[in-house]
Amino acid sequence: QVQLVESGGGLVQPGGSLRLSCAASGITFNKYVMGWYRQAPGKQRELVAGITTSGRTDYPDSVKGRFTISRDNAKNTVYLQMNSLKPEDTAVYYCNAYLSAVLPLYYWGQGTQVTVSS
């Protein structure tokens, strides 16, 4: 049984920081590309950070320089460090695991709420 369990969300003031964690179980973690997505009310889910099995990272311009994704394969965990948070970062943040294969596999966490407000 595959589980991705996010934690670390909450309420933070503009300019503040949060660190999200996603603990994976039931998968061979080091074979999966890991990503963080977010979805705000009325908007489509969007990728905010991705990290490959070799540790290469990618970010959209909206978060580049503020967000950092990292992974600890020994702990089967991926992290998202979010700094200089803005109200527009408010969303539910989801962890994703992707395995490239003839039949690709995708798994999602349940999401964690991040609210940036004064």
VOLUMDO-932160 format. One record per residue: residue number from 1; residue in one letter; x, y, z of N, C-alpha, C, O in turn. Coordinates in nm, 3 decimals. Atoms other than C-alpha are relative to their C-alpha. Last residue first. Example, Ala and Ser with C-alpha at 12.3 -4.5 7.8 and 13.67 -1.06 7.14 Angstrom:
<pts>
{2; S; {-0.082; -0.119; -0.006}; {1.367; -0.106; 0.714}; {-0.077; 0.109; 0.073}; {-0.026; 0.220; 0.090}}
{1; A; {0.089; -0.119; 0.000}; {1.230; -0.450; 0.780}; {0.090; 0.120; 0.000}; {0.194; 0.118; 0.066}}
</pts>
This chain:
<pts>
{118; S; {-0.032; -0.078; -0.119}; {-0.148; 3.888; 0.807}; {-0.123; 0.012; 0.089}; {-0.117; 0.075; 0.195}}
{117; S; {0.089; -0.113; -0.029}; {-0.202; 3.607; 0.563}; {0.047; 0.073; 0.124}; {0.104; 0.014; 0.216}}
{116; V; {-0.089; -0.114; -0.023}; {-0.021; 3.320; 0.398}; {-0.087; 0.124; 0.015}; {-0.148; 0.172; -0.081}}
{115; T; {0.069; -0.128; 0.006}; {-0.223; 3.001; 0.429}; {0.097; 0.110; 0.037}; {0.155; 0.110; 0.145}}
{114; V; {-0.091; -0.110; -0.030}; {-0.069; 2.662; 0.352}; {-0.078; 0.130; -0.021}; {-0.130; 0.155; -0.129}}
{113; Q; {0.040; -0.138; 0.026}; {-0.303; 2.364; 0.369}; {0.110; 0.096; 0.042}; {0.165; 0.087; 0.152}}
{112; T; {-0.012; -0.077; -0.124}; {-0.161; 2.013; 0.345}; {-0.025; 0.147; -0.033}; {0.027; 0.199; -0.132}}
{111; G; {-0.008; -0.145; 0.003}; {-0.250; 1.759; 0.080}; {0.013; 0.062; 0.137}; {-0.034; 0.007; 0.237}}
{110; Q; {0.132; -0.054; -0.028}; {-0.372; 1.400; 0.078}; {-0.002; 0.153; 0.002}; {-0.110; 0.213; 0.001}}
{109; G; {0.032; -0.011; -0.140}; {-0.061; 1.267; -0.092}; {-0.138; 0.064; 0.016}; {-0.204; 0.099; -0.082}}
{108; W; {0.023; -0.130; -0.061}; {-0.052; 1.166; -0.453}; {-0.021; -0.013; 0.150}; {-0.075; -0.111; 0.199}}
{107; Y; {0.064; 0.005; -0.130}; {0.085; 0.871; -0.648}; {-0.007; 0.140; 0.058}; {0.081; 0.223; 0.035}}
{106; Y; {0.012; -0.127; -0.070}; {0.165; 0.838; -1.015}; {-0.069; -0.023; 0.134}; {-0.168; -0.096; 0.142}}
{105; L; {0.072; 0.003; -0.128}; {0.289; 0.532; -1.197}; {0.003; 0.138; 0.063}; {0.106; 0.204; 0.068}}
{104; P; {-0.046; -0.091; -0.106}; {0.386; 0.526; -1.562}; {-0.087; -0.010; 0.124}; {-0.208; -0.034; 0.116}}
{103; L; {0.124; -0.051; -0.061}; {0.290; 0.213; -1.761}; {0.042; 0.090; 0.116}; {0.068; 0.041; 0.226}}
{102; V; {0.092; 0.025; 0.111}; {0.591; 0.154; -1.984}; {-0.142; 0.042; 0.041}; {-0.215; 0.104; -0.036}}
{101; A; {0.000; 0.140; 0.037}; {0.780; 0.318; -1.697}; {-0.091; -0.016; -0.122}; {-0.155; 0.080; -0.166}}
{100; S; {0.004; 0.013; 0.145}; {0.868; 0.657; -1.554}; {0.013; -0.147; -0.036}; {0.111; -0.212; -0.001}}
{99; L; {-0.096; 0.097; 0.050}; {0.784; 0.656; -1.184}; {-0.019; -0.015; -0.150}; {-0.126; -0.051; -0.197}}
{98; Y; {0.016; 0.042; 0.140}; {0.620; 0.962; -1.038}; {0.110; -0.097; -0.037}; {0.228; -0.072; -0.013}}
{97; A; {-0.108; 0.093; 0.036}; {0.563; 1.054; -0.673}; {-0.029; -0.054; -0.139}; {-0.140; -0.098; -0.168}}
{96; N; {0.021; 0.093; 0.111}; {0.358; 1.360; -0.586}; {0.123; -0.086; -0.021}; {0.237; -0.040; -0.009}}
{95; C; {-0.121; 0.075; 0.035}; {0.322; 1.569; -0.271}; {-0.035; -0.100; -0.110}; {-0.142; -0.161; -0.108}}
{94; Y; {0.004; 0.145; 0.016}; {0.032; 1.810; -0.255}; {0.137; -0.054; -0.038}; {0.210; 0.006; -0.116}}
{93; Y; {-0.122; 0.051; 0.061}; {0.008; 2.167; -0.127}; {-0.001; -0.153; 0.003}; {-0.027; -0.214; 0.107}}
{92; V; {-0.027; 0.134; -0.052}; {-0.332; 2.319; -0.062}; {0.119; -0.055; -0.078}; {0.120; -0.055; -0.201}}
{91; A; {0.054; 0.111; 0.078}; {-0.310; 2.685; -0.146}; {0.010; -0.127; 0.083}; {0.070; -0.128; 0.190}}
{90; T; {0.105; 0.072; -0.074}; {-0.191; 3.026; -0.028}; {-0.065; -0.105; -0.088}; {-0.114; -0.075; -0.197}}
{89; D; {-0.046; 0.137; -0.021}; {0.121; 3.118; -0.224}; {-0.102; -0.083; 0.076}; {-0.085; -0.204; 0.093}}
{88; E; {0.036; 0.081; 0.116}; {-0.063; 3.426; -0.350}; {0.057; -0.142; 0.005}; {0.026; -0.224; -0.081}}
{87; P; {0.141; 0.044; -0.008}; {-0.045; 3.571; 0.001}; {-0.041; -0.089; -0.118}; {-0.124; -0.178; -0.103}}
{86; K; {0.090; -0.106; 0.043}; {0.336; 3.573; -0.031}; {-0.145; -0.050; 0.014}; {-0.169; -0.171; 0.014}}
{85; L; {0.134; 0.038; 0.044}; {0.599; 3.362; 0.138}; {-0.087; 0.121; -0.026}; {-0.078; 0.224; 0.040}}
{84; S; {0.058; -0.123; 0.058}; {0.954; 3.489; 0.155}; {-0.140; -0.026; -0.054}; {-0.173; 0.011; -0.166}}
{83; N; {-0.040; -0.126; -0.062}; {1.077; 3.135; 0.217}; {-0.067; 0.117; -0.070}; {-0.120; 0.104; -0.181}}
{82; M; {0.064; -0.116; 0.062}; {0.935; 2.791; 0.139}; {0.034; 0.125; 0.080}; {0.000; 0.136; 0.198}}
{81; Q; {-0.028; -0.118; -0.081}; {1.144; 2.483; 0.210}; {-0.055; 0.121; -0.074}; {-0.016; 0.148; -0.187}}
{80; L; {0.014; -0.125; 0.073}; {0.985; 2.184; 0.043}; {0.019; 0.113; 0.098}; {-0.066; 0.139; 0.183}}
{79; Y; {0.028; -0.123; -0.074}; {1.095; 1.844; 0.165}; {-0.023; 0.116; -0.097}; {0.024; 0.115; -0.210}}
{78; V; {-0.030; -0.117; 0.082}; {1.096; 1.490; 0.030}; {-0.049; 0.123; 0.076}; {-0.151; 0.120; 0.145}}
{77; T; {0.070; -0.127; -0.026}; {1.115; 1.186; 0.254}; {0.047; 0.107; -0.097}; {0.165; 0.117; -0.130}}
{76; N; {0.116; 0.006; 0.090}; {1.205; 0.820; 0.212}; {-0.086; 0.126; 0.012}; {-0.209; 0.119; 0.017}}
{75; K; {0.121; -0.017; -0.081}; {1.433; 0.859; 0.517}; {-0.128; -0.009; -0.085}; {-0.238; 0.006; -0.033}}
{74; A; {-0.012; 0.088; -0.116}; {1.749; 0.723; 0.354}; {-0.126; 0.005; 0.087}; {-0.159; -0.091; 0.156}}
{73; N; {0.037; 0.136; 0.040}; {1.644; 0.882; 0.025}; {0.009; -0.099; 0.116}; {-0.062; -0.200; 0.118}}
{72; D; {-0.086; 0.083; -0.083}; {1.646; 1.229; 0.178}; {-0.041; -0.144; -0.028}; {-0.141; -0.193; 0.026}}
{71; R; {0.045; 0.134; -0.033}; {1.504; 1.469; -0.077}; {0.105; -0.070; 0.085}; {0.225; -0.046; 0.073}}
{70; S; {-0.111; 0.090; -0.028}; {1.521; 1.840; -0.140}; {-0.057; -0.137; 0.035}; {-0.176; -0.150; 0.065}}
{69; I; {0.039; 0.139; -0.021}; {1.298; 2.111; -0.282}; {0.125; -0.083; 0.026}; {0.231; -0.058; -0.032}}
{68; T; {-0.106; 0.098; 0.023}; {1.378; 2.477; -0.237}; {-0.053; -0.139; 0.031}; {-0.102; -0.166; 0.141}}
{67; F; {0.029; 0.137; -0.042}; {1.130; 2.764; -0.266}; {0.119; -0.091; -0.033}; {0.187; -0.071; -0.134}}
{66; R; {0.068; -0.003; -0.130}; {1.210; 3.137; -0.276}; {-0.024; -0.140; 0.056}; {-0.019; -0.161; 0.177}}
{65; G; {-0.073; -0.087; -0.092}; {1.464; 3.172; -0.557}; {-0.063; 0.009; 0.137}; {0.000; 0.059; 0.231}}
{64; K; {-0.145; 0.013; 0.011}; {1.223; 3.032; -0.814}; {0.070; 0.101; 0.090}; {0.036; 0.219; 0.091}}
{63; V; {-0.057; 0.036; -0.130}; {0.867; 3.039; -0.683}; {0.152; -0.008; -0.002}; {0.214; -0.026; 0.102}}
{62; S; {0.077; -0.060; -0.110}; {0.671; 3.212; -0.962}; {0.060; -0.030; 0.137}; {0.035; 0.043; 0.233}}
{61; D; {-0.051; -0.134; -0.033}; {0.941; 3.133; -1.219}; {-0.069; 0.059; 0.123}; {-0.009; 0.138; 0.196}}
{60; P; {0.056; -0.104; 0.086}; {0.850; 2.764; -1.211}; {0.051; 0.137; 0.046}; {0.098; 0.152; 0.158}}
{59; Y; {0.101; -0.086; -0.062}; {1.093; 2.535; -1.035}; {-0.061; 0.091; -0.106}; {0.007; 0.129; -0.201}}
{58; D; {0.062; -0.089; 0.098}; {1.320; 2.245; -1.130}; {-0.112; 0.074; 0.070}; {-0.184; 0.019; 0.153}}
{57; T; {0.123; -0.067; -0.042}; {1.562; 2.031; -0.934}; {-0.052; 0.093; -0.109}; {0.022; 0.135; -0.198}}
{56; R; {0.018; -0.123; 0.078}; {1.825; 1.773; -1.024}; {-0.136; 0.059; 0.034}; {-0.235; -0.013; 0.047}}
{55; G; {-0.006; -0.122; -0.080}; {1.878; 1.530; -0.738}; {-0.011; 0.130; -0.079}; {0.003; 0.238; -0.022}}
{54; S; {-0.140; -0.040; -0.014}; {1.969; 1.217; -0.933}; {0.016; 0.132; 0.076}; {0.128; 0.179; 0.097}}
{53; T; {-0.068; 0.101; -0.081}; {1.625; 1.064; -0.881}; {0.146; 0.035; 0.022}; {0.206; -0.010; 0.120}}
{52; T; {-0.019; 0.129; 0.065}; {1.471; 1.386; -1.006}; {0.070; -0.099; 0.094}; {0.108; -0.065; 0.206}}
{51; I; {-0.136; 0.048; -0.021}; {1.340; 1.674; -0.800}; {0.012; -0.140; -0.058}; {-0.069; -0.228; -0.028}}
{50; G; {-0.023; 0.140; 0.031}; {1.036; 1.884; -0.877}; {0.144; -0.036; 0.022}; {0.233; 0.048; 0.008}}
{49; A; {-0.138; 0.045; -0.014}; {0.897; 2.210; -0.745}; {0.007; -0.148; -0.035}; {-0.083; -0.225; -0.003}}
{48; V; {-0.082; -0.105; -0.060}; {0.587; 2.427; -0.775}; {0.144; -0.043; 0.019}; {0.232; 0.042; 0.035}}
{47; L; {-0.126; 0.047; -0.055}; {0.376; 2.220; -1.015}; {0.076; 0.118; 0.059}; {0.086; 0.224; -0.005}}
{46; E; {-0.121; -0.037; 0.072}; {0.025; 2.351; -1.063}; {0.123; -0.054; 0.072}; {0.125; -0.069; 0.194}}
{45; R; {-0.117; 0.044; -0.073}; {-0.325; 2.230; -0.973}; {0.124; 0.031; -0.084}; {0.124; 0.009; -0.205}}
{44; Q; {-0.051; 0.133; 0.031}; {-0.583; 2.435; -1.155}; {0.119; -0.033; 0.088}; {0.190; 0.056; 0.136}}
{43; K; {-0.112; 0.006; 0.094}; {-0.750; 2.733; -0.991}; {0.042; -0.145; -0.025}; {0.009; -0.235; 0.052}}
{42; G; {0.038; -0.048; 0.132}; {-1.086; 2.801; -0.830}; {0.109; -0.005; -0.104}; {0.091; 0.042; -0.217}}
{41; P; {0.143; 0.008; 0.033}; {-0.948; 2.768; -0.478}; {-0.029; 0.060; -0.138}; {0.013; 0.172; -0.168}}
{40; A; {0.075; -0.105; -0.068}; {-0.568; 2.733; -0.486}; {-0.147; -0.010; -0.040}; {-0.178; -0.066; -0.145}}
{39; Q; {0.127; -0.036; 0.063}; {-0.399; 2.412; -0.586}; {-0.072; 0.100; 0.089}; {-0.105; 0.072; 0.204}}
{38; R; {0.095; -0.074; -0.083}; {-0.039; 2.329; -0.519}; {-0.125; 0.031; -0.079}; {-0.124; 0.040; -0.202}}
{37; Y; {0.098; -0.075; 0.076}; {0.212; 2.078; -0.647}; {-0.086; 0.079; 0.098}; {-0.087; 0.052; 0.218}}
{36; W; {0.100; -0.071; -0.080}; {0.527; 1.937; -0.493}; {-0.087; 0.080; -0.095}; {-0.038; 0.152; -0.182}}
{35; G; {0.040; -0.138; 0.029}; {0.727; 1.682; -0.685}; {-0.096; 0.053; 0.105}; {-0.163; -0.022; 0.175}}
{34; M; {0.091; -0.055; -0.100}; {0.921; 1.361; -0.654}; {-0.032; 0.146; -0.033}; {0.051; 0.221; -0.084}}
{33; V; {-0.006; -0.144; 0.005}; {1.077; 1.157; -0.932}; {-0.104; 0.054; 0.096}; {-0.219; 0.009; 0.095}}
{32; Y; {0.110; -0.088; 0.036}; {1.076; 0.800; -0.811}; {0.045; 0.145; -0.011}; {0.121; 0.195; 0.072}}
{31; K; {0.026; 0.017; 0.143}; {1.348; 0.535; -0.812}; {-0.103; 0.100; -0.052}; {-0.129; 0.106; -0.173}}
{30; N; {-0.110; -0.059; 0.077}; {1.493; 0.644; -0.476}; {-0.017; -0.019; -0.151}; {0.064; 0.032; -0.229}}
{29; F; {-0.003; -0.146; 0.004}; {1.157; 0.588; -0.307}; {0.107; 0.054; -0.094}; {0.081; 0.148; -0.169}}
{28; T; {-0.147; -0.007; -0.001}; {1.110; 0.222; -0.385}; {0.034; 0.146; -0.025}; {0.050; 0.189; -0.139}}
{27; I; {-0.065; -0.016; 0.129}; {0.742; 0.253; -0.295}; {0.151; -0.009; 0.019}; {0.203; 0.011; 0.129}}
{26; G; {0.060; 0.089; 0.099}; {0.518; 0.138; -0.008}; {0.056; 0.015; -0.139}; {0.007; -0.050; -0.232}}
{25; S; {-0.013; 0.141; -0.036}; {0.600; 0.434; 0.213}; {-0.068; -0.083; -0.108}; {-0.159; -0.037; -0.177}}
{24; A; {0.052; 0.101; 0.092}; {0.662; 0.801; 0.148}; {0.021; -0.140; 0.057}; {0.121; -0.168; 0.123}}
{23; A; {-0.058; 0.131; -0.029}; {0.703; 1.082; 0.398}; {-0.068; -0.105; -0.086}; {-0.191; -0.118; -0.085}}
{22; C; {0.084; 0.105; 0.058}; {0.631; 1.429; 0.262}; {0.072; -0.134; 0.022}; {0.177; -0.160; -0.037}}
{21; S; {-0.062; 0.132; 0.011}; {0.763; 1.728; 0.452}; {-0.100; -0.097; -0.061}; {-0.221; -0.084; -0.043}}
{20; L; {0.089; 0.113; 0.017}; {0.677; 2.096; 0.423}; {0.082; -0.129; -0.011}; {0.193; -0.129; -0.064}}
{19; R; {-0.065; 0.117; 0.059}; {0.897; 2.369; 0.562}; {-0.101; -0.115; -0.003}; {-0.149; -0.160; 0.101}}
{18; L; {0.053; 0.129; -0.043}; {0.744; 2.710; 0.621}; {0.082; -0.110; -0.066}; {0.138; -0.091; -0.174}}
{17; S; {-0.049; 0.125; 0.058}; {0.879; 3.061; 0.603}; {-0.076; -0.118; 0.057}; {-0.127; -0.116; 0.169}}
{16; G; {-0.041; 0.109; -0.087}; {0.757; 3.415; 0.661}; {0.042; -0.124; -0.077}; {0.047; -0.126; -0.200}}
{15; G; {-0.143; -0.010; -0.027}; {0.750; 3.717; 0.433}; {0.054; -0.112; 0.086}; {0.175; -0.125; 0.102}}
{14; P; {-0.079; -0.030; 0.120}; {0.372; 3.736; 0.450}; {0.146; 0.026; 0.036}; {0.176; 0.094; 0.134}}
{13; Q; {0.011; -0.138; 0.048}; {0.252; 3.590; 0.779}; {0.079; 0.019; -0.128}; {0.176; -0.053; -0.153}}
{12; V; {-0.124; -0.077; -0.014}; {0.215; 3.216; 0.826}; {-0.022; 0.139; -0.055}; {-0.103; 0.159; -0.146}}
{11; L; {0.021; -0.142; 0.025}; {-0.078; 2.981; 0.879}; {0.131; 0.074; 0.027}; {0.195; 0.055; 0.130}}
{10; G; {0.055; -0.084; -0.106}; {-0.018; 2.610; 0.850}; {-0.021; 0.142; -0.044}; {-0.021; 0.172; -0.164}}
{9; G; {0.078; -0.115; 0.042}; {0.147; 2.331; 0.657}; {-0.051; 0.080; 0.118}; {-0.037; 0.040; 0.233}}
{8; G; {-0.073; -0.125; -0.008}; {0.421; 2.112; 0.797}; {-0.076; 0.122; -0.048}; {-0.025; 0.234; -0.039}}
{7; S; {0.013; -0.071; -0.127}; {0.302; 1.766; 0.703}; {0.075; 0.132; -0.010}; {0.155; 0.154; -0.101}}
{6; E; {-0.056; -0.134; -0.012}; {0.245; 1.554; 0.396}; {-0.020; 0.054; 0.142}; {-0.113; 0.016; 0.212}}
{5; V; {0.060; -0.074; -0.111}; {0.190; 1.178; 0.401}; {0.072; 0.133; 0.014}; {0.189; 0.139; 0.053}}
{4; L; {-0.078; -0.124; -0.003}; {0.247; 0.982; 0.081}; {-0.068; 0.088; 0.103}; {-0.184; 0.126; 0.086}}
{3; Q; {0.046; -0.117; -0.075}; {0.122; 0.627; 0.118}; {0.100; 0.112; -0.015}; {0.220; 0.092; -0.004}}
{2; V; {-0.080; -0.120; 0.013}; {0.147; 0.329; -0.113}; {-0.063; 0.112; 0.082}; {-0.184; 0.135; 0.077}}
{1; Q; {0.085; -0.120; 0.000}; {0.000; 0.000; 0.000}; {0.088; 0.124; 0.000}; {0.173; 0.143; 0.088}}
</pts>
